[in-house]
Amino acid sequence: QLFFSADDLLSGFSAAGAREQMSDLRKHYLGAAAAHRRPAQDVERRNLQECVHRIVHRDDAFATLPSTLVYLVVVITLIVGHLRVWEKQQMERALEDWFVGYGPYRGPFISGVEDTDTFWDWLDQSGMDSIFEAVSIRPDGLPEARMAAASVLIGDVKLKEETEEGSMREAWLLNRASAFLEAHPHDYKGAMENATLDLRSGGWVKPGSRKVWLEFITFAERAEYFAAVEVHVPFSISGPVSGSVTARAIPSSAYPEVYPYVFDVLLLLMIFSSMWLEIRDIASHALLGEIMDYWNVWNVVDWTCIVLSLAACGLWISCIAAIQADSIQQFFQGDSSRLAVGVIGLSGDTIEKLQVDLHTVRNHLLALHCVVAVVILSIMTRFFKSFHANPRLSVVMDTFIEVSEDLVHFLLVFLAIFCCYSLLGHVLFGNDLTEFSTVASSINTGILALMGEYSWYVSSSALDNYMASGMPRFLTQIWFFSFMVLVFLVMLNMLLAIILERYVEVAAAAQTRSDGATLWAQTMDYFQRRRESRGFLRLTEVLAQLTNDRHPAHPDLEVTEASLQKAFTGMPEAQARQLMEWLFDEVGRHVDGARNSESTARDKRILRCLRNLSVETAQLAPALQNCINQLARQQFSKAGSIASEILPEKAFVSPSPQAFTAFEHKMDNFSARGEPSTAYTHGWT
């Protein structure tokens, strides 16, 4: 009987004997199970180094995942708290829409400016009203000119002109009408009218001027943002005039709320903790004289993220210093964001100093935006590093690696066809459709069409049979339908098919790998191993000593618990025992994985060989058939000549028994000379 219990043993043994027998059987079973998990061969130094290297890099990549997630959350919070992109955009759009759409019911509007005369009309009837229509006196007795509901004018309005000769001239309008303001206090709109009348009579902004624009600064107390507003009106030599309004918001306070302080400290702690870990690894390699072995791709990624984060912190500190400039903070009292002094009618020098300092803050913020964008890219790269810890997470990267060769060749064909279509659209429709007016816009239109945006085609369908340039409208239909069929339906779906085919293969291979555990199972295994290895020698130090070229640790070929403790000073017995058990399991899984990988690679090689063989066979088939036909003709020709030598000519016309007898006699002679007779017989037949 193969299976039995203690009750079965009691029939032949005492109770104590039965328990002893069952205990021995249990020990034997556990030992056999442990032996079954271990590989048949002993662990060698090469296995030790490979497995330690694999587990160190896997744990390093896996530990990067949660830290990178936390780091990303901190960065997102600081982007929202410091850059405040949404608030700035709302303020800028409000000011731009205010000046673009401001005016009486029938205008004039800035978009209707066509020449210098219409510019003066717009400035007199709409431009000045948009700035000084809502002048009021605050409860503290200070005047303010409110615009766009939430912003007030700071100082004055500057008019700048680029003359026909290319020279620049400028004038502060309220300062130019200072005498008028002394006679008529708080009549700022009248002062503006007086100043513009004086400038126009003095020859400003006349036919031939190249460009004219207005510059002024506003402040929104609730948002705590300044805004540098510019109204541009360029007079092009080709005729069309396109007036535009741009507003750029600049913060007046670096910390309008408290929570960014906390996340700033948390970010610095994460940066310096990451730096400390990397410096410790560098020091351990430097002590062994192998510092160059430290610099692999992923360590470079870590240092790139650290350096860029420090650069972002430095730029933010410079932004804080620029915001604290006296020319900016002179309008406030204490920590209040409310204006504490009169801001209308300031001197030109004061406003120009404010413009310079606000421009400095804006440049620092622009640089900060660019550096933070690169920091986000480095965080994304760190995610790819962490994905290498789990085969199921690295499926996307492995897919791109596998498909890279096919992708390059496909993109060459795709880009050639796509660029030709873009140039074709520019040549045919550039004079009529703004979407194809330049080569760059044509390429952009093609990309948008691939994404499903082709409103230009819908609007062009309402045109007459001929467009304004005389180009037939049906050409747009031919271009659009052929582009959508060839580029979108065929080539874009071919690209997806190429990628998805390799993705299916990589995903299937990842699921069959011996180390392809789920993320949560790997997480539990990681923390269990960390808990069990407290007080142990760090595996990074073990790996550094093993890879030391000058004095490699553990020179013995065979690895045992005793040899590990002897080779690595300070390694506890428990760690050596745990390391050996882990090595047996890792080597066993690695051997199984290598076998699976080798089997998969062998299947791929066989499949590739069969594909190549089928292609070569298809290419050789016509040549082989031609050779067979030529050999058959030569064989038949030789057989016919020999047959003509054996038989008289009339035998081919009317064979007789005598002819067959003569044939047999001649065949005997050919056989005596060593000639083969099969071909001759075949030829005769």
Number of C-alpha atoms within 10 A of each C-alpha: 3 3 5 9 10 15 11 11 16 14 10 10 14 11 14 10 14 19 16 13 14 16 12 11 12 12 11 12 12 11 12 12 11 13 12 11 16 20 17 10 9 13 18 13 18 13 19 23 17 17 19 21 18 15 15 18 18 18 15 17 20 22 15 19 18 12 16 17 14 13 17 16 13 18 20 13 16 19 15 13 19 19 18 12 12 10 14 20 14 11 22 20 15 17 24 20 13 17 23 19 16 19 19 11 8 6 14 21 23 25 16 14 22 17 20 21 13 15 21 18 14 21 21 17 16 22 23 19 19 20 23 20 15 14 18 14 11 9 7 9 9 14 18 21 21 20 23 18 11 15 23 26 23 23 25 23 24 19 21 19 22 20 18 14 9 11 10 12 12 14 16 22 23 28 21 17 19 16 12 18 19 11 9 12 11 17 14 25 19 17 23 27 18 16 20 22 14 15 16 12 10 10 9 21 24 18 13 15 21 20 20 23 18 20 17 21 24 24 26 24 16 10 17 18 20 26 26 20 21 19 21 18 24 22 22 14 10 6 8 12 17 14 20 16 21 17 23 21 25 20 26 26 20 19 13 15 10 9 12 19 13 11 17 16 11 13 20 14 12 17 17 13 12 17 16 12 11 17 12 12 16 17 15 18 22 15 10 17 15 18 15 10 13 18 12 9 9 18 14 12 17 19 16 17 23 21 15 18 22 17 16 21 18 13 20 19 14 17 21 18 12 20 22 17 15 12 17 19 17 14 17 14 12 10 9 12 19 15 17 14 13 15 21 19 21 14 14 18 9 11 22 13 14 21 18 12 19 26 16 17 23 20 13 18 20 14 16 21 16 11 18 20 14 17 23 17 13 20 22 15 16 23 20 19 23 25 21 20 25 19 22 22 19 18 22 18 15 19 19 16 12 16 17 13 10 13 15 11 10 15 14 11 11 15 12 10 15 21 15 12 20 23 18 16 25 23 15 18 22 19 17 16 18 14 22 25 17 17 18 14 16 25 21 15 20 25 15 13 18 16 10 11 12 16 11 14 15 9 10 15 14 9 11 11 12 12 16 13 11 10 15 15 18 14 14 17 14 10 15 17 13 14 20 17 12 13 20 18 13 12 19 15 12 14 15 10 12 14 19 14 12 19 20 13 13 21 18 13 17 20 14 13 18 17 18 18 17 13 15 9 10 16 14 11 13 14 11 11 12 13 10 12 15 10 11 15 16 12 14 18 16 21 20 25 22 23 18 15 12 10 12 13 19 20 12 12 13 14 19 18 16 11 15 22 18 13 17 17 10 10 17 15 14 14 19 20 16 16 20 18 16 15 22 24 16 25 22 19 18 20 14 16 17 14 12 16 16 12 12 13 12 12 12 12 12 12 12 12 12 12 12 12 12 12 11 11 13 11 11 12 11 11 12 12 11 12 12 12 12 12 12 12 12 12 15 17 13 15 20 18 12 17 24 15 12 20 17 14 12 11 17 13 8 8 13 12 9 10 17 13 11 14 19 13 12 16 19 13 11 16 11 10 9 9 13 12 14 10 17 21 15 13 17 17 7
